[in-house]
Amino acid sequence: MTVSFQLPSELAENLQRGLGDLDLAAKEALLVQAFRSGLITHYGLSQTLGIDRFETDALLQRYRVTEGTLTSEDLEEERNNLDRLLGPARS
């Protein structure tokens, strides 16, 4: 799906100087708001933007979103799940 809208040229030029790629900036802003609203998951945000979980966390930090992001407890739980499935990690 394509979403588009018009901006006055002067505003678009100013925004582009500050934000760079306006299409990407608008897409990120929409998807981060959807994440904040609970409409998409962390994984969905990552997949839609084509970035990994750490890049997604960095993006959410840039937008000052802390609720719903992965915590150290989440990562520990994932590590434990992998240990159960694959055996403990070896150094």
Sequence and secondary structure as in RCSB ss.txt:
>XXXX:A:sequence
MTVSFQLPSELAENLQRGLGDLDLAAKEALLVQAFRSGLITHYGLSQTLGIDRFETDALLQRYRVTEGTLTSEDL
EEERNNLDRLLGPARS
>XXXX:A:secstr
        HHHHHHHHHHHS HHHHHHHHHHHHHHHTTSS HHHHHHHHT  HHHHHHHHHHTT  TTS  HHHH
HHHHHHHHHHH     
